[in-house]
Amino acid sequence: MITISGPHGTGKSTYARALAEALGLRYVYAGELFRDLARERGMSLEEFSRIAANAPAIDTLIDERTKAEAKQGRVVIDAQLSAWMVKDLADVKVLIVASDEERFRRIAEREGISVQEAEKQTIAREEIQKQRYKKYYGIDVNDLSIYDLKIDTGRYPLEKAKSVVIESVRQFLKERESNAQRHEIG
């Protein structure tokens, strides 16, 4: 099982789907459930994030689904807190990053809004999430020590970045398996 996490606009969903396809794994996107809940209520992600900040039941619902999917195995889980939710169940925990400028540009393009609006909404949303994750889980999103791999997708064109992510994960898993075999022998 592989977790893919990262700030909004880094392309984590694009890379998680590509990774799942390349490795023949299922793909689970916890953020889609959050977006569906916002849409069902006729709210923007920013508005719904504010409500979720005071409604732990929303997080609990998403967490339970994430953990259930992880336990089934053979899956790439695309979620902000997936590395923390599944911890040692994961074979590899990947953090996808990109510069703020690149993230805001991607979000603006995806959502059909200005870069300035994307920046405003994203900063507000991420600050609310940061506080919520600290309050409910005791997680500091700036602590990256839980991740096995950190990949900056803003450095490459899309197809090259996909290859970098896929090959980095393959190599990590291969080395991990090789190390495990050495420990069994020794």
MODELLER restraints for C-alpha pairs under 7 A, 6 or more apart:
rsr = mdl.restraints
at = mdl.atoms
rsr.add(forms.Gaussian(group=physical.xy_distance, feature=features.Distance(at['CA:1:A'], at['CA:70:A']), mean=6.86, stdev=0.5))
rsr.add(forms.Gaussian(group=physical.xy_distance, feature=features.Distance(at['CA:1:A'], at['CA:73:A']), mean=5.69, stdev=0.5))
rsr.add(forms.Gaussian(group=physical.xy_distance, feature=features.Distance(at['CA:1:A'], at['CA:74:A']), mean=5.37, stdev=0.5))
rsr.add(forms.Gaussian(group=physical.xy_distance, feature=features.Distance(at['CA:1:A'], at['CA:75:A']), mean=5.09, stdev=0.5))
rsr.add(forms.Gaussian(group=physical.xy_distance, feature=features.Distance(at['CA:1:A'], at['CA:76:A']), mean=5.96, stdev=0.5))
rsr.add(forms.Gaussian(group=physical.xy_distance, feature=features.Distance(at['CA:1:A'], at['CA:90:A']), mean=4.96, stdev=0.5))
rsr.add(forms.Gaussian(group=physical.xy_distance, feature=features.Distance(at['CA:1:A'], at['CA:91:A']), mean=5.31, stdev=0.5))
rsr.add(forms.Gaussian(group=physical.xy_distance, feature=features.Distance(at['CA:2:A'], at['CA:75:A']), mean=6.42, stdev=0.5))
rsr.add(forms.Gaussian(group=physical.xy_distance, feature=features.Distance(at['CA:2:A'], at['CA:76:A']), mean=4.74, stdev=0.5))
rsr.add(forms.Gaussian(group=physical.xy_distance, feature=features.Distance(at['CA:2:A'], at['CA:77:A']), mean=6.25, stdev=0.5))
rsr.add(forms.Gaussian(group=physical.xy_distance, feature=features.Distance(at['CA:2:A'], at['CA:90:A']), mean=5.54, stdev=0.5))
rsr.add(forms.Gaussian(group=physical.xy_distance, feature=features.Distance(at['CA:2:A'], at['CA:91:A']), mean=5.79, stdev=0.5))
rsr.add(forms.Gaussian(group=physical.xy_distance, feature=features.Distance(at['CA:2:A'], at['CA:92:A']), mean=5.12, stdev=0.5))
rsr.add(forms.Gaussian(group=physical.xy_distance, feature=features.Distance(at['CA:2:A'], at['CA:93:A']), mean=5.91, stdev=0.5))
rsr.add(forms.Gaussian(group=physical.xy_distance, feature=features.Distance(at['CA:3:A'], at['CA:76:A']), mean=5.71, stdev=0.5))
rsr.add(forms.Gaussian(group=physical.xy_distance, feature=features.Distance(at['CA:3:A'], at['CA:77:A']), mean=4.80, stdev=0.5))
rsr.add(forms.Gaussian(group=physical.xy_distance, feature=features.Distance(at['CA:3:A'], at['CA:78:A']), mean=6.13, stdev=0.5))
rsr.add(forms.Gaussian(group=physical.xy_distance, feature=features.Distance(at['CA:3:A'], at['CA:82:A']), mean=5.77, stdev=0.5))
rsr.add(forms.Gaussian(group=physical.xy_distance, feature=features.Distance(at['CA:3:A'], at['CA:83:A']), mean=5.78, stdev=0.5))
rsr.add(forms.Gaussian(group=physical.xy_distance, feature=features.Distance(at['CA:3:A'], at['CA:90:A']), mean=6.67, stdev=0.5))
rsr.add(forms.Gaussian(group=physical.xy_distance, feature=features.Distance(at['CA:3:A'], at['CA:92:A']), mean=6.56, stdev=0.5))
rsr.add(forms.Gaussian(group=physical.xy_distance, feature=features.Distance(at['CA:3:A'], at['CA:93:A']), mean=4.81, stdev=0.5))
rsr.add(forms.Gaussian(group=physical.xy_distance, feature=features.Distance(at['CA:3:A'], at['CA:94:A']), mean=5.93, stdev=0.5))
rsr.add(forms.Gaussian(group=physical.xy_distance, feature=features.Distance(at['CA:4:A'], at['CA:12:A']), mean=6.46, stdev=0.5))
rsr.add(forms.Gaussian(group=physical.xy_distance, feature=features.Distance(at['CA:4:A'], at['CA:16:A']), mean=6.24, stdev=0.5))
rsr.add(forms.Gaussian(group=physical.xy_distance, feature=features.Distance(at['CA:4:A'], at['CA:77:A']), mean=6.10, stdev=0.5))
rsr.add(forms.Gaussian(group=physical.xy_distance, feature=features.Distance(at['CA:4:A'], at['CA:78:A']), mean=4.92, stdev=0.5))
rsr.add(forms.Gaussian(group=physical.xy_distance, feature=features.Distance(at['CA:4:A'], at['CA:79:A']), mean=6.53, stdev=0.5))
rsr.add(forms.Gaussian(group=physical.xy_distance, feature=features.Distance(at['CA:4:A'], at['CA:93:A']), mean=6.31, stdev=0.5))
rsr.add(forms.Gaussian(group=physical.xy_distance, feature=features.Distance(at['CA:4:A'], at['CA:94:A']), mean=4.88, stdev=0.5))
rsr.add(forms.Gaussian(group=physical.xy_distance, feature=features.Distance(at['CA:4:A'], at['CA:95:A']), mean=5.94, stdev=0.5))
rsr.add(forms.Gaussian(group=physical.xy_distance, feature=features.Distance(at['CA:5:A'], at['CA:12:A']), mean=6.50, stdev=0.5))
rsr.add(forms.Gaussian(group=physical.xy_distance, feature=features.Distance(at['CA:5:A'], at['CA:78:A']), mean=6.18, stdev=0.5))
rsr.add(forms.Gaussian(group=physical.xy_distance, feature=features.Distance(at['CA:5:A'], at['CA:79:A']), mean=5.57, stdev=0.5))
rsr.add(forms.Gaussian(group=physical.xy_distance, feature=features.Distance(at['CA:5:A'], at['CA:80:A']), mean=4.99, stdev=0.5))
rsr.add(forms.Gaussian(group=physical.xy_distance, feature=features.Distance(at['CA:5:A'], at['CA:81:A']), mean=6.75, stdev=0.5))
rsr.add(forms.Gaussian(group=physical.xy_distance, feature=features.Distance(at['CA:5:A'], at['CA:82:A']), mean=6.61, stdev=0.5))
rsr.add(forms.Gaussian(group=physical.xy_distance, feature=features.Distance(at['CA:5:A'], at['CA:94:A']), mean=6.26, stdev=0.5))
rsr.add(forms.Gaussian(group=physical.xy_distance, feature=features.Distance(at['CA:5:A'], at['CA:95:A']), mean=4.94, stdev=0.5))
rsr.add(forms.Gaussian(group=physical.xy_distance, feature=features.Distance(at['CA:5:A'], at['CA:96:A']), mean=6.13, stdev=0.5))
rsr.add(forms.Gaussian(group=physical.xy_distance, feature=features.Distance(at['CA:6:A'], at['CA:12:A']), mean=6.38, stdev=0.5))
rsr.add(forms.Gaussian(group=physical.xy_distance, feature=features.Distance(at['CA:6:A'], at['CA:80:A']), mean=6.16, stdev=0.5))
rsr.add(forms.Gaussian(group=physical.xy_distance, feature=features.Distance(at['CA:6:A'], at['CA:95:A']), mean=5.29, stdev=0.5))
rsr.add(forms.Gaussian(group=physical.xy_distance, feature=features.Distance(at['CA:6:A'], at['CA:96:A']), mean=4.88, stdev=0.5))
rsr.add(forms.Gaussian(group=physical.xy_distance, feature=features.Distance(at['CA:6:A'], at['CA:97:A']), mean=5.90, stdev=0.5))
rsr.add(forms.Gaussian(group=physical.xy_distance, feature=features.Distance(at['CA:7:A'], at['CA:97:A']), mean=6.72, stdev=0.5))
rsr.add(forms.Gaussian(group=physical.xy_distance, feature=features.Distance(at['CA:8:A'], at['CA:103:A']), mean=6.88, stdev=0.5))
rsr.add(forms.Gaussian(group=physical.xy_distance, feature=features.Distance(at['CA:9:A'], at['CA:103:A']), mean=4.30, stdev=0.5))
rsr.add(forms.Gaussian(group=physical.xy_distance, feature=features.Distance(at['CA:9:A'], at['CA:104:A']), mean=6.60, stdev=0.5))
rsr.add(forms.Gaussian(group=physical.xy_distance, feature=features.Distance(at['CA:9:A'], at['CA:106:A']), mean=5.79, stdev=0.5))
rsr.add(forms.Gaussian(group=physical.xy_distance, feature=features.Distance(at['CA:9:A'], at['CA:107:A']), mean=5.46, stdev=0.5))
rsr.add(forms.Gaussian(group=physical.xy_distance, feature=features.Distance(at['CA:10:A'], at['CA:96:A']), mean=6.21, stdev=0.5))
rsr.add(forms.Gaussian(group=physical.xy_distance, feature=features.Distance(at['CA:10:A'], at['CA:97:A']), mean=5.36, stdev=0.5))
rsr.add(forms.Gaussian(group=physical.xy_distance, feature=features.Distance(at['CA:10:A'], at['CA:98:A']), mean=5.26, stdev=0.5))
rsr.add(forms.Gaussian(group=physical.xy_distance, feature=features.Distance(at['CA:10:A'], at['CA:103:A']), mean=5.60, stdev=0.5))
rsr.add(forms.Gaussian(group=physical.xy_distance, feature=features.Distance(at['CA:10:A'], at['CA:153:A']), mean=6.87, stdev=0.5))
rsr.add(forms.Gaussian(group=physical.xy_distance, feature=features.Distance(at['CA:12:A'], at['CA:96:A']), mean=5.88, stdev=0.5))
rsr.add(forms.Gaussian(group=physical.xy_distance, feature=features.Distance(at['CA:13:A'], at['CA:78:A']), mean=6.26, stdev=0.5))
rsr.add(forms.Gaussian(group=physical.xy_distance, feature=features.Distance(at['CA:15:A'], at['CA:162:A']), mean=5.84, stdev=0.5))
rsr.add(forms.Gaussian(group=physical.xy_distance, feature=features.Distance(at['CA:15:A'], at['CA:165:A']), mean=6.94, stdev=0.5))
rsr.add(forms.Gaussian(group=physical.xy_distance, feature=features.Distance(at['CA:16:A'], at['CA:76:A']), mean=6.44, stdev=0.5))
rsr.add(forms.Gaussian(group=physical.xy_distance, feature=features.Distance(at['CA:16:A'], at['CA:78:A']), mean=6.25, stdev=0.5))
rsr.add(forms.Gaussian(group=physical.xy_distance, feature=features.Distance(at['CA:17:A'], at['CA:27:A']), mean=6.21, stdev=0.5))
rsr.add(forms.Gaussian(group=physical.xy_distance, feature=features.Distance(at['CA:18:A'], at['CA:162:A']), mean=6.77, stdev=0.5))
rsr.add(forms.Gaussian(group=physical.xy_distance, feature=features.Distance(at['CA:19:A'], at['CA:166:A']), mean=5.57, stdev=0.5))
rsr.add(forms.Gaussian(group=physical.xy_distance, feature=features.Distance(at['CA:20:A'], at['CA:26:A']), mean=5.98, stdev=0.5))
rsr.add(forms.Gaussian(group=physical.xy_distance, feature=features.Distance(at['CA:20:A'], at['CA:27:A']), mean=5.82, stdev=0.5))
rsr.add(forms.Gaussian(group=physical.xy_distance, feature=features.Distance(at['CA:20:A'], at['CA:76:A']), mean=5.77, stdev=0.5))
rsr.add(forms.Gaussian(group=physical.xy_distance, feature=features.Distance(at['CA:25:A'], at['CA:74:A']), mean=5.18, stdev=0.5))
rsr.add(forms.Gaussian(group=physical.xy_distance, feature=features.Distance(at['CA:25:A'], at['CA:75:A']), mean=4.95, stdev=0.5))
rsr.add(forms.Gaussian(group=physical.xy_distance, feature=features.Distance(at['CA:25:A'], at['CA:76:A']), mean=6.46, stdev=0.5))
rsr.add(forms.Gaussian(group=physical.xy_distance, feature=features.Distance(at['CA:26:A'], at['CA:74:A']), mean=6.24, stdev=0.5))
rsr.add(forms.Gaussian(group=physical.xy_distance, feature=features.Distance(at['CA:26:A'], at['CA:75:A']), mean=4.45, stdev=0.5))
rsr.add(forms.Gaussian(group=physical.xy_distance, feature=features.Distance(at['CA:26:A'], at['CA:76:A']), mean=6.11, stdev=0.5))
rsr.add(forms.Gaussian(group=physical.xy_distance, feature=features.Distance(at['CA:27:A'], at['CA:75:A']), mean=5.73, stdev=0.5))
rsr.add(forms.Gaussian(group=physical.xy_distance, feature=features.Distance(at['CA:27:A'], at['CA:76:A']), mean=5.01, stdev=0.5))
rsr.add(forms.Gaussian(group=physical.xy_distance, feature=features.Distance(at['CA:27:A'], at['CA:77:A']), mean=6.21, stdev=0.5))
rsr.add(forms.Gaussian(group=physical.xy_distance, feature=features.Distance(at['CA:28:A'], at['CA:76:A']), mean=6.28, stdev=0.5))
rsr.add(forms.Gaussian(group=physical.xy_distance, feature=features.Distance(at['CA:28:A'], at['CA:77:A']), mean=4.97, stdev=0.5))
rsr.add(forms.Gaussian(group=physical.xy_distance, feature=features.Distance(at['CA:28:A'], at['CA:78:A']), mean=6.04, stdev=0.5))
rsr.add(forms.Gaussian(group=physical.xy_distance, feature=features.Distance(at['CA:29:A'], at['CA:77:A']), mean=6.18, stdev=0.5))
rsr.add(forms.Gaussian(group=physical.xy_distance, feature=features.Distance(at['CA:29:A'], at['CA:78:A']), mean=4.76, stdev=0.5))
rsr.add(forms.Gaussian(group=physical.xy_distance, feature=features.Distance(at['CA:29:A'], at['CA:79:A']), mean=6.20, stdev=0.5))
rsr.add(forms.Gaussian(group=physical.xy_distance, feature=features.Distance(at['CA:30:A'], at['CA:62:A']), mean=6.42, stdev=0.5))
rsr.add(forms.Gaussian(group=physical.xy_distance, feature=features.Distance(at['CA:30:A'], at['CA:66:A']), mean=6.62, stdev=0.5))
rsr.add(forms.Gaussian(group=physical.xy_distance, feature=features.Distance(at['CA:30:A'], at['CA:78:A']), mean=6.27, stdev=0.5))
rsr.add(forms.Gaussian(group=physical.xy_distance, feature=features.Distance(at['CA:30:A'], at['CA:79:A']), mean=5.21, stdev=0.5))
rsr.add(forms.Gaussian(group=physical.xy_distance, feature=features.Distance(at['CA:31:A'], at['CA:79:A']), mean=6.11, stdev=0.5))
rsr.add(forms.Gaussian(group=physical.xy_distance, feature=features.Distance(at['CA:35:A'], at['CA:45:A']), mean=6.77, stdev=0.5))
rsr.add(forms.Gaussian(group=physical.xy_distance, feature=features.Distance(at['CA:38:A'], at['CA:44:A']), mean=6.39, stdev=0.5))
rsr.add(forms.Gaussian(group=physical.xy_distance, feature=features.Distance(at['CA:38:A'], at['CA:45:A']), mean=6.21, stdev=0.5))
rsr.add(forms.Gaussian(group=physical.xy_distance, feature=features.Distance(at['CA:38:A'], at['CA:48:A']), mean=5.57, stdev=0.5))
rsr.add(forms.Gaussian(group=physical.xy_distance, feature=features.Distance(at['CA:46:A'], at['CA:121:A']), mean=6.29, stdev=0.5))
rsr.add(forms.Gaussian(group=physical.xy_distance, feature=features.Distance(at['CA:46:A'], at['CA:125:A']), mean=5.42, stdev=0.5))
rsr.add(forms.Gaussian(group=physical.xy_distance, feature=features.Distance(at['CA:49:A'], at['CA:125:A']), mean=6.29, stdev=0.5))
rsr.add(forms.Gaussian(group=physical.xy_distance, feature=features.Distance(at['CA:49:A'], at['CA:128:A']), mean=6.72, stdev=0.5))
rsr.add(forms.Gaussian(group=physical.xy_distance, feature=features.Distance(at['CA:50:A'], at['CA:128:A']), mean=6.58, stdev=0.5))
rsr.add(forms.Gaussian(group=physical.xy_distance, feature=features.Distance(at['CA:52:A'], at['CA:58:A']), mean=6.26, stdev=0.5))
rsr.add(forms.Gaussian(group=physical.xy_distance, feature=features.Distance(at['CA:53:A'], at['CA:128:A']), mean=6.56, stdev=0.5))
rsr.add(forms.Gaussian(group=physical.xy_distance, feature=features.Distance(at['CA:53:A'], at['CA:132:A']), mean=5.41, stdev=0.5))
rsr.add(forms.Gaussian(group=physical.xy_distance, feature=features.Distance(at['CA:63:A'], at['CA:85:A']), mean=6.98, stdev=0.5))
rsr.add(forms.Gaussian(group=physical.xy_distance, feature=features.Distance(at['CA:67:A'], at['CA:85:A']), mean=6.70, stdev=0.5))
rsr.add(forms.Gaussian(group=physical.xy_distance, feature=features.Distance(at['CA:67:A'], at['CA:86:A']), mean=6.30, stdev=0.5))
rsr.add(forms.Gaussian(group=physical.xy_distance, feature=features.Distance(at['CA:70:A'], at['CA:86:A']), mean=6.84, stdev=0.5))
rsr.add(forms.Gaussian(group=physical.xy_distance, feature=features.Distance(at['CA:83:A'], at['CA:93:A']), mean=5.79, stdev=0.5))
rsr.add(forms.Gaussian(group=physical.xy_distance, feature=features.Distance(at['CA:83:A'], at['CA:146:A']), mean=6.96, stdev=0.5))
rsr.add(forms.Gaussian(group=physical.xy_distance, feature=features.Distance(at['CA:92:A'], at['CA:148:A']), mean=6.11, stdev=0.5))
rsr.add(forms.Gaussian(group=physical.xy_distance, feature=features.Distance(at['CA:93:A'], at['CA:147:A']), mean=5.02, stdev=0.5))
rsr.add(forms.Gaussian(group=physical.xy_distance, feature=features.Distance(at['CA:93:A'], at['CA:148:A']), mean=5.25, stdev=0.5))
rsr.add(forms.Gaussian(group=physical.xy_distance, feature=features.Distance(at['CA:93:A'], at['CA:149:A']), mean=6.55, stdev=0.5))
rsr.add(forms.Gaussian(group=physical.xy_distance, feature=features.Distance(at['CA:94:A'], at['CA:147:A']), mean=5.74, stdev=0.5))
rsr.add(forms.Gaussian(group=physical.xy_distance, feature=features.Distance(at['CA:94:A'], at['CA:148:A']), mean=6.03, stdev=0.5))
rsr.add(forms.Gaussian(group=physical.xy_distance, feature=features.Distance(at['CA:94:A'], at['CA:149:A']), mean=4.82, stdev=0.5))
rsr.add(forms.Gaussian(group=physical.xy_distance, feature=features.Distance(at['CA:94:A'], at['CA:150:A']), mean=5.94, stdev=0.5))
rsr.add(forms.Gaussian(group=physical.xy_distance, feature=features.Distance(at['CA:95:A'], at['CA:147:A']), mean=6.28, stdev=0.5))
rsr.add(forms.Gaussian(group=physical.xy_distance, feature=features.Distance(at['CA:95:A'], at['CA:149:A']), mean=6.12, stdev=0.5))
rsr.add(forms.Gaussian(group=physical.xy_distance, feature=features.Distance(at['CA:95:A'], at['CA:150:A']), mean=4.66, stdev=0.5))
rsr.add(forms.Gaussian(group=physical.xy_distance, feature=features.Distance(at['CA:95:A'], at['CA:151:A']), mean=6.32, stdev=0.5))
rsr.add(forms.Gaussian(group=physical.xy_distance, feature=features.Distance(at['CA:96:A'], at['CA:150:A']), mean=5.94, stdev=0.5))
rsr.add(forms.Gaussian(group=physical.xy_distance, feature=features.Distance(at['CA:96:A'], at['CA:151:A']), mean=5.09, stdev=0.5))
rsr.add(forms.Gaussian(group=physical.xy_distance, feature=features.Distance(at['CA:96:A'], at['CA:152:A']), mean=6.02, stdev=0.5))
rsr.add(forms.Gaussian(group=physical.xy_distance, feature=features.Distance(at['CA:96:A'], at['CA:153:A']), mean=6.72, stdev=0.5))
rsr.add(forms.Gaussian(group=physical.xy_distance, feature=features.Distance(at['CA:97:A'], at['CA:151:A']), mean=6.08, stdev=0.5))
rsr.add(forms.Gaussian(group=physical.xy_distance, feature=features.Distance(at['CA:97:A'], at['CA:152:A']), mean=4.69, stdev=0.5))
rsr.add(forms.Gaussian(group=physical.xy_distance, feature=features.Distance(at['CA:97:A'], at['CA:153:A']), mean=6.17, stdev=0.5))
rsr.add(forms.Gaussian(group=physical.xy_distance, feature=features.Distance(at['CA:98:A'], at['CA:152:A']), mean=5.26, stdev=0.5))
rsr.add(forms.Gaussian(group=physical.xy_distance, feature=features.Distance(at['CA:98:A'], at['CA:153:A']), mean=5.67, stdev=0.5))
rsr.add(forms.Gaussian(group=physical.xy_distance, feature=features.Distance(at['CA:98:A'], at['CA:154:A']), mean=4.70, stdev=0.5))
rsr.add(forms.Gaussian(group=physical.xy_distance, feature=features.Distance(at['CA:99:A'], at['CA:154:A']), mean=6.57, stdev=0.5))
rsr.add(forms.Gaussian(group=physical.xy_distance, feature=features.Distance(at['CA:102:A'], at['CA:154:A']), mean=6.56, stdev=0.5))
rsr.add(forms.Gaussian(group=physical.xy_distance, feature=features.Distance(at['CA:104:A'], at['CA:115:A']), mean=5.80, stdev=0.5))
rsr.add(forms.Gaussian(group=physical.xy_distance, feature=features.Distance(at['CA:104:A'], at['CA:118:A']), mean=5.52, stdev=0.5))
rsr.add(forms.Gaussian(group=physical.xy_distance, feature=features.Distance(at['CA:104:A'], at['CA:119:A']), mean=5.36, stdev=0.5))
rsr.add(forms.Gaussian(group=physical.xy_distance, feature=features.Distance(at['CA:105:A'], at['CA:115:A']), mean=5.57, stdev=0.5))
rsr.add(forms.Gaussian(group=physical.xy_distance, feature=features.Distance(at['CA:107:A'], at['CA:118:A']), mean=6.03, stdev=0.5))
rsr.add(forms.Gaussian(group=physical.xy_distance, feature=features.Distance(at['CA:108:A'], at['CA:114:A']), mean=5.46, stdev=0.5))
rsr.add(forms.Gaussian(group=physical.xy_distance, feature=features.Distance(at['CA:108:A'], at['CA:115:A']), mean=5.10, stdev=0.5))
rsr.add(forms.Gaussian(group=physical.xy_distance, feature=features.Distance(at['CA:108:A'], at['CA:118:A']), mean=5.23, stdev=0.5))
rsr.add(forms.Gaussian(group=physical.xy_distance, feature=features.Distance(at['CA:130:A'], at['CA:141:A']), mean=6.46, stdev=0.5))
rsr.add(forms.Gaussian(group=physical.xy_distance, feature=features.Distance(at['CA:133:A'], at['CA:139:A']), mean=5.50, stdev=0.5))
rsr.add(forms.Gaussian(group=physical.xy_distance, feature=features.Distance(at['CA:134:A'], at['CA:140:A']), mean=5.85, stdev=0.5))
rsr.add(forms.Gaussian(group=physical.xy_distance, feature=features.Distance(at['CA:153:A'], at['CA:161:A']), mean=5.53, stdev=0.5))
